[in-house]
Amino acid sequence: KYLFERITLLNLLPIIYFLIKNLLAKRVKYNGLYYFKRKLGISLYIGLKKRRKFRRVARHYLSSLIGLEEFFKELDNKNIPYCILRWFENLPSIEEKEDVDLLVDDNDLTKVYSIIDRQPGIIPFDIYSKSGIPGSDFKHLPYYVYSLADEVLNNAILFKNIYKVPSWENYFYLLAYHAVFHKGENSGIPSKKYNLKPTEKPDHDYLDYLKNISAKANIDLNEFTLEGLRSEERRVGKECRSWWS
């Protein structure tokens, strides 16, 4: 929110240029002159305040001093429902460049923040809420459709007696949704209508994962394409609803 730049004879003109330019653009606000005593004198600094409002994002970092197991135990102790969305099989080990994707109820979002933001951390988390509250959304939309998110939170199961994860059936639908709508052609899953090519290397073998999970969940799906996954429907109670509608 604040920027402090030391003023010297060498950078005085660039600072004046930067200040005028950003004041006119209304990016910053002049916040005063500050000085710091040094052994041989005084250093003068200009203080600026950013005008842009802080926007919370889904990415958070858990302190390694707390650790994954203690974090999830604290969620349980405070009766906070949650579900780890994917790639949980090797927890508490997290592969390089991976994170923990977490789904929580709207009403519990601030409670989760109060725990994970208590100390600076290095373990990456992406925290999403059921209805996509700003800062826990995906590109200004809920991460999953509400009916699927509600089903997953209400029916999470315990893994390794510590972590709450989706059932195999729900895991299939979560990963299929993620592959189709979040990753698209970059999931590496083929399309039966279009000749799609990934613009970047897929971060996982989604096709192989989905086939293995569907077998464990006893889901009979013959067409493992983007279109086939999109049209997959699931019976909830006495209705047959589409997760993608």
C-alpha positions as CSV (number, residue, x, y, z in Angstrom):
1,K,0.0,0.0,0.0
2,Y,2.9,2.3,0.6
3,L,6.1,3.1,-1.3
4,F,9.2,4.8,0.2
5,E,12.0,6.0,-2.2
6,R,15.2,7.4,-1.0
7,I,16.0,10.9,-2.4
8,T,19.5,11.5,-3.7
9,L,21.0,14.0,-6.2
10,L,21.3,11.2,-8.7
11,N,17.6,10.2,-8.7
12,L,15.9,13.5,-7.9
13,L,14.8,14.2,-11.4
14,P,13.5,10.7,-12.1
15,I,11.6,10.9,-8.8
16,I,10.0,14.2,-9.8
17,Y,9.0,12.7,-13.2
18,F,7.6,9.6,-11.6
19,L,5.7,11.6,-9.0
20,I,4.1,14.0,-11.5
21,K,3.2,11.1,-13.9
22,N,1.5,8.9,-11.2
23,L,-0.2,11.8,-9.5
24,L,-1.8,12.9,-12.8
25,A,-2.8,9.2,-13.5
26,K,-4.2,9.0,-9.9
27,R,-2.2,5.9,-9.2
28,V,-0.5,7.2,-6.1
29,K,-1.0,9.9,-3.4
30,Y,1.7,12.0,-1.9
31,N,2.2,10.8,1.7
32,G,5.0,13.2,3.0
33,L,8.7,13.3,3.4
34,Y,10.5,11.1,5.9
35,Y,14.0,10.9,7.2
36,F,16.1,8.2,8.9
37,K,19.1,8.9,11.0
38,R,22.3,7.2,9.9
39,K,25.7,7.1,11.5
40,L,27.1,9.8,9.3
41,G,24.0,11.8,8.6
42,I,20.3,11.6,7.6
43,S,18.7,9.9,4.6
44,L,15.6,11.6,3.1
45,Y,12.7,9.5,1.7
46,I,9.5,10.4,-0.2
47,G,6.4,8.6,0.9
48,L,3.7,7.6,-1.5
49,K,0.4,5.7,-1.0
50,K,-1.2,3.5,-3.7
51,R,-4.7,4.6,-4.6
52,R,-5.8,1.2,-5.9
53,K,-7.9,-0.8,-3.4
54,F,-6.5,-4.0,-2.2
55,R,-8.3,-7.0,-3.7
56,R,-8.1,-10.3,-1.9
57,V,-7.1,-13.3,-4.1
58,A,-7.6,-17.0,-3.7
59,R,-3.8,-17.6,-3.2
60,H,-2.7,-17.9,0.4
61,Y,0.4,-19.3,2.1
62,L,0.5,-21.5,5.2
63,S,3.3,-21.3,7.6
64,S,5.6,-24.3,7.7
65,L,5.7,-23.8,11.5
66,I,2.0,-24.8,11.5
67,G,2.2,-27.5,8.9
68,L,-0.5,-29.2,6.9
69,E,-1.6,-31.7,9.5
70,E,-2.0,-29.1,12.3
71,F,-3.8,-26.8,10.0
72,F,-6.4,-29.3,9.0
73,K,-6.7,-30.5,12.6
74,E,-7.5,-27.0,13.7
75,L,-10.2,-26.7,11.0
76,D,-11.8,-29.9,12.4
77,N,-11.5,-28.7,16.0
78,K,-13.4,-25.5,15.0
79,N,-16.0,-27.5,13.1
80,I,-15.2,-25.9,9.8
81,P,-16.4,-28.0,6.8
82,Y,-13.9,-28.1,3.9
83,C,-12.8,-30.3,1.1
84,I,-9.4,-30.7,-0.6
85,L,-10.3,-30.7,-4.3
86,R,-7.5,-32.8,-5.9
87,W,-4.0,-34.2,-5.9
88,F,-4.3,-35.2,-2.2
89,E,-3.1,-38.8,-2.5
90,N,0.4,-38.0,-1.4
91,L,-0.3,-35.5,1.4
92,P,1.3,-34.2,3.5
93,S,3.9,-34.3,0.7
94,I,3.3,-31.6,-2.0
95,E,5.1,-31.8,-5.3
96,E,7.1,-28.8,-6.6
97,K,5.0,-26.2,-8.3
98,E,1.8,-27.7,-6.8
99,D,-0.6,-26.2,-4.2
100,V,-3.5,-27.3,-2.1
101,D,-6.9,-26.4,-3.6
102,L,-9.4,-26.0,-0.8
103,L,-13.2,-25.5,-1.0
104,V,-15.0,-24.0,2.0
105,D,-18.5,-22.7,2.8
106,D,-19.1,-19.0,2.4
107,N,-19.8,-18.4,6.1
108,D,-16.5,-20.1,7.1
109,L,-14.2,-18.1,4.8
110,T,-13.1,-15.5,7.3
111,K,-12.5,-18.3,9.9
112,V,-10.2,-20.1,7.5
113,Y,-8.4,-16.8,6.7
114,S,-7.8,-16.1,10.4
115,I,-6.0,-19.5,10.7
116,I,-3.9,-19.5,7.5
117,D,-3.0,-15.8,7.5
118,R,-1.9,-15.9,11.2
119,Q,1.7,-16.2,10.2
120,P,3.7,-15.6,7.0
121,G,4.0,-18.9,5.1
122,I,5.5,-20.7,2.1
123,I,3.0,-23.6,1.6
124,P,0.7,-22.4,-1.3
125,F,-3.1,-22.7,-0.9
126,D,-5.9,-21.7,-3.3
127,I,-9.0,-21.2,-1.2
128,Y,-12.4,-21.1,-3.0
129,S,-15.8,-20.5,-1.5
130,K,-19.0,-22.3,-2.5
131,S,-20.6,-19.3,-4.2
132,G,-17.5,-17.5,-5.4
133,I,-17.2,-14.6,-2.9
134,P,-14.7,-12.0,-4.3
135,G,-11.2,-13.1,-3.4
136,S,-12.3,-16.8,-3.3
137,D,-13.5,-16.9,-6.9
138,F,-12.1,-17.9,-10.3
139,K,-11.9,-15.1,-12.8
140,H,-14.9,-13.4,-11.0
141,L,-17.0,-16.6,-11.1
142,P,-17.5,-19.4,-8.6
143,Y,-14.9,-22.1,-9.0
144,Y,-17.6,-24.8,-9.3
145,V,-21.3,-24.6,-10.0
146,Y,-23.1,-24.2,-6.7
147,S,-24.9,-27.6,-6.7
148,L,-21.6,-29.5,-7.2
149,A,-19.8,-27.5,-4.6
150,D,-22.6,-28.0,-2.1
151,E,-22.6,-31.8,-2.8
152,V,-18.9,-32.1,-2.3
153,L,-18.8,-30.1,1.0
154,N,-21.7,-32.1,2.4
155,N,-20.2,-35.5,1.5
156,A,-16.5,-35.1,2.0
157,I,-14.8,-38.2,3.5
158,L,-11.8,-38.6,5.8
159,F,-8.5,-39.5,4.2
160,K,-5.5,-40.8,6.3
161,N,-7.6,-39.8,9.4
162,I,-6.7,-36.2,8.8
163,Y,-7.7,-34.7,5.5
164,K,-11.3,-34.3,4.2
165,V,-11.4,-35.2,0.5
166,P,-14.2,-35.9,-2.0
167,S,-15.6,-39.4,-2.5
168,W,-14.3,-41.2,-5.6
169,E,-17.6,-40.3,-7.4
170,N,-17.4,-36.7,-6.5
171,Y,-13.7,-36.6,-7.3
172,F,-14.4,-37.7,-10.8
173,Y,-16.9,-34.9,-11.4
174,L,-14.6,-32.3,-9.7
175,L,-11.7,-33.3,-11.9
176,A,-13.8,-33.5,-15.1
177,Y,-15.2,-30.0,-14.4
178,H,-11.7,-28.7,-13.8
179,A,-10.3,-30.3,-16.9
180,V,-13.1,-29.1,-19.2
181,F,-13.8,-25.6,-17.9
182,H,-10.6,-24.5,-16.2
183,K,-8.0,-26.2,-18.4
184,G,-9.8,-26.8,-21.7
185,E,-7.4,-27.8,-24.4
186,N,-4.5,-27.4,-22.0
187,S,-5.8,-30.5,-20.1
188,G,-4.6,-32.6,-23.0
189,I,-8.0,-34.3,-23.3
190,P,-9.0,-34.6,-27.0
191,S,-12.1,-33.0,-28.6
192,K,-14.3,-35.1,-30.9
193,K,-15.3,-31.9,-32.8
194,Y,-12.2,-29.8,-33.0
195,N,-8.5,-30.3,-33.6
196,L,-7.3,-28.7,-30.4
197,K,-3.7,-28.4,-29.4
198,P,-2.5,-27.4,-25.9
199,T,-0.9,-24.0,-25.8
200,E,1.2,-25.2,-22.8
201,K,2.2,-28.6,-21.5
202,P,-0.5,-30.2,-19.3
203,D,0.5,-30.2,-15.7
204,H,-1.1,-33.6,-15.2
205,D,-2.2,-36.6,-17.2
206,Y,-5.9,-35.7,-16.8
207,L,-7.1,-38.4,-19.1
208,D,-5.4,-41.2,-17.3
209,Y,-6.5,-39.8,-13.9
210,L,-10.1,-39.6,-15.0
211,K,-10.1,-43.1,-16.3
212,N,-8.6,-44.5,-13.1
213,I,-11.0,-42.5,-10.9
214,S,-14.1,-43.5,-13.0
215,A,-13.2,-47.1,-12.5
216,K,-12.9,-46.7,-8.8
217,A,-16.2,-44.8,-8.7
218,N,-18.0,-47.4,-11.0
219,I,-18.8,-44.6,-13.4
220,D,-19.5,-46.0,-16.9
221,L,-18.3,-43.4,-19.4
222,N,-17.2,-44.5,-22.8
223,E,-16.4,-41.2,-24.3
224,F,-13.4,-39.5,-22.6
225,T,-13.4,-36.3,-24.7
226,L,-14.1,-32.7,-23.7
227,E,-17.6,-33.1,-25.1
228,G,-18.2,-36.4,-23.4
229,L,-17.2,-35.2,-20.0
230,R,-19.3,-32.0,-20.4
231,S,-22.4,-34.0,-21.1
232,E,-22.0,-36.4,-18.2
233,E,-24.9,-36.1,-15.8
234,R,-25.3,-37.2,-12.3
235,R,-28.4,-38.3,-10.4
236,V,-28.9,-36.3,-7.1
237,G,-31.7,-37.5,-4.9
238,K,-34.7,-38.1,-7.2
239,E,-33.7,-35.6,-9.9
240,C,-31.2,-35.9,-12.6
241,R,-29.2,-32.7,-12.8
242,S,-26.4,-31.6,-15.0
243,W,-23.3,-30.3,-13.1
244,W,-22.5,-28.2,-16.1
245,S,-25.9,-26.4,-16.5
